[in-house]
Each structure stands twice: as C-alpha cells, then as structure tokens.
C-alpha cells in the first residue's frame, strides 16, 4: 500500500510512523507546503520521499489529509478533483462545515471523514511520536456518504493502528468534540492567561507550580494555527459549551460568596464521578 | 531521628516512604483518627508502629501534621500543648488562618509552617508513592516566628527529600497558591461537571475523550474532604482568582460572539508563553 500524507505534522507524522511500523504502508509519501517540514520529516525518516501534491496523489493508494481544518476546506475539493481510484481521508477535528462543502463533489464516495481522537499539545513533524493512537478511538462521520470499498480500507487502516471505530453523523461529532476536547483547550488557555496576568514574576510560578497546575495548563501550549480554525468552524457548539462552563464556574463563585461549603462539597462529589469514566 | 506523622494519607504516607528510604528517619510512628488508615499504613509498611496522639508525640523528635486544613486548625494547638523539645511542622495548603490561630502559643517557636508543593488527585495511605517530592519545592512561611533549631531541622528534612526551599509570608503564600493550585482545581471540577451534565451517555465520553480532556479534568477526582477546607480558609483569594478566571473566559466568549478570530489567536499566543515556565 502506498500512502500519501498531506501535512506532515504531529498527527500526519505519527500516522506515518505507525503505518510504516505495522506494515500497513509499504511506501509513505509526504506532501507539505512548508519545505522545512518536509526536510524534517525526511531526516526523521517519517516519510520515504516527498513529492508535489499532484505526484503524491497520482502515486498513492490512500491519501491522508492532516492539515489544520481551514486548509482542509480549501484542499479537499482540489484533492478530490485529482483522484481516480484513490481513497481519501481527513483527520480533522471539525466535520460539519467540511462535509457540507464537498457534499456534491463527484468523488465524494472516495472520501471518508475521520477523526482519530488522539493528540498532544505539540505540533510539527518534530512532535510526531509512536503509539500516539494505541487503544484510542477514531470517529468516522456520515459513513453512508462514502463508498463501501473506501470504508473497508479506512477501517483496515485504523484497525492496523490498534484503534476502535465509532460512527457518528457530522453534527453529533462536532457537538461531542466541543465538550470532550474543544472546551478543555479554552479552559486551559484561560487558566494560563489568568495566572500569567497575575504572576508577573515567572520564576515564582515555576517554583510553586505543582503537578496539578501543570496538567490543567498543559493544553495551553497548543498552537493557534491548529486551534483557531477549529473554534471558527465549530463556533456555535463551542459557544454553547463555553456558556455552560462559565455558568458552572459561576455556581462555585456563588457558593463561595454565600459561604455555602456544604453545597461546594456536593458539587465536588458530583464532579468526582468523572473518575468512573476517565482513568 | 524518630518521626511521628499525624494523618497518614497521600502526603503523610509519601513523606514516610521518602524519609525512611533516605535514612533521615530511623523510626516512623503513625497517628490517625481513622483506624482503617493506620491498618493500611502498617500493611503497606509506610509506618513502623501506630500510637495514640499523646504517645506518638512523646516518643518523637519531629512531628509532622498532614491532615486536611480544617483538622489542622483544631489539632495544632493541642499538639503544641503536648510538646517539650519536639519540632512540629505542618504540610497544609493554606497558612494565614492557621498561623493567626496559634500566634501567641508559648510553643510557637517549635513550630514550622511548611507547604511541600506536590500532590496527586488521589488520597489516603493507598495513594502514597515514592518520589512524589523529588525536585519539587517546599514553602516555609513566616520563618521569623520559628526558632532557629526548628528551622534547621526542618530544612534538613526537606533537603533530604531532594526539595528546594522558598520563603514566603503566610499572606503571599495564600495568594500564590490560589493562583498556581486552588483555581486549577475549581476549573477542573467545573469542567468535569459541564461535560457530565451534557454527556448523559458516559460511554460516549469514555470513547471520545482524548488525552487532552483527561489531563484537564484529572484534578476533578480530588477529594472534597481535603479541598473544601482549603477553599473555606482561602476563600477571599480564591474568589479573586475565580473572578479573574471567569473574566478571561468571558473575553474568549466575546471574541467568539464577534467572530474576532485574530483576537482569539492573539490570546492563544499569549497563553502559549506558559510553555517557557511549565515543562
């Protein structure tokens, strides 16, 4: 299987490592508008060769689009214009806008909309790591709009990566991800800003910050190039979740004002039930 | 050195492991109002023996108080009533109220107010782990109110644990910890509640949650028994930080409403600077 990865960053690069290692891909071609990324990807041996978009697609059995979601919207129709029998999949974090955009493309059936639920706060080919996807899940969206052969190949690809598959329509996907991923990032960005604003003495933060702070602000290192387009495309859902999150914080605030610490304990006990769900 | 640990939970138990392992303590005595905790602590070999409060203090060179901060306020005066030459230290997360409370105790000089900046979201003796404190920092508060011999012993104790020491007055300590620790917990509790409220289908959260969500809600597993007394004692500082945090989230909200994604990117870039401070 020849796989062409367009956008060799954290996700594209990590898929390259995994798919080569497990033997699913015989040959991996990298395409990236940034020559520096390609250079790094070659030196890190993430890809076997780098080619232009046209050549990369022509030589591929499967084309993976792993760019930020704004680029994805521009790139996907172009890629579909170029394919014959190739299977195309994206790995973007938002789906509704993208799928509306290519709804009536004659090659729509060759395309499978996927979202592997894995990542780190780092980006670029230097951030690519093995085992990123182990035992995680991939969402396949609007599966009925892809042809059967395409679905089978994409399922085989993700199963080779030790991932399980969940099927959702694009709208549900975008609502769920607003809750389980997008709001975590905004919360983390805001927390970092709150502390940076107050603690002008950065050494003090560094000295005092215990593990707890580190884990809640970890995502605040995430790149605006990746995340702003996600918030833009999923704006309405993110607004809803953000409103609910601010309301929840306001509940804690109101309990503090009233010195209602029994109520505070009750809310914490309810929050504790998250441990049944998250390791 | 004989060390008596009152409250053999996550922090007390982890200190017991570290101080025995590094040879600073020859003998470790556990005191706990909960017989189950003592039983677990004995079976896990965290402590060498368990004794009553009075016996434990009488036999000790150093007494460590590692209970929730509400218990601390009741217990510390009682412990100071019982000491002769013993050094006493606490490891609580709030300091102003506690230190006001024992300000004029005749044995105030024997006491050193400390806060080792380390922890996990778990509690109880079963949560005690080695290396919890490695390369972390300990705050010593209002150092001028402790006598020199007490300070020297407590410094030696923390240095044996590979910890560095920072000196702060109690008020500054409580402000800083509101920023670098307490708000992280409220943010995490609120995030867990926001998601639990929406995602009635817990399996869906479990399937979809990627690493990012896990790390931002990790602290939401923290126990109300430990945390509510902290929020109670540090209420005014926590209120200030919570207000600022809600305001920061409101800034993101307003940028979303106005579709000002350049402004959004700017805020994210500012938040990214946290990576200079936190690994």
Interface residues (C-beta under 8 A of the other chain):
Chain A: X117 X118 X119 X120 X121 X136 X137 X139 X164 X166 X176 X177 X179 X180 X181 X183 X184 X185 X186 X187 X188 X189 X190 X191 X192 X193 X194 X195 X196 X197 X198 X199 X202 X204 X205 X206 X207 X208 X209 X210 X211 X212 X213 X214 X215 X216 X217 X218 X219 X220 X221 X222 X223 X224 X227 X228 X231 X232 X235 X238 X239 X241 X242 X243 X244 X245 X246 X248 X249 X250 X251 X252 X253 X256 X257 X259 X261 X264 X265 X267 X268 X269 X270 X271 X272 X273 X274 X275 X276 X277 X278 X279
Chain B: X117 X118 X119 X120 X121 X136 X137 X139 X164 X166 X176 X177 X179 X180 X181 X183 X184 X185 X186 X187 X188 X189 X190 X191 X192 X193 X194 X195 X196 X197 X198 X199 X202 X204 X205 X206 X207 X208 X209 X210 X211 X212 X213 X214 X215 X216 X217 X218 X219 X220 X221 X222 X223 X224 X227 X228 X231 X232 X235 X238 X239 X241 X242 X243 X244 X245 X246 X248 X249 X250 X251 X252 X253 X256 X257 X259 X261 X264 X265 X267 X268 X269 X270 X271 X272 X273 X274 X275 X276 X277 X278 X279
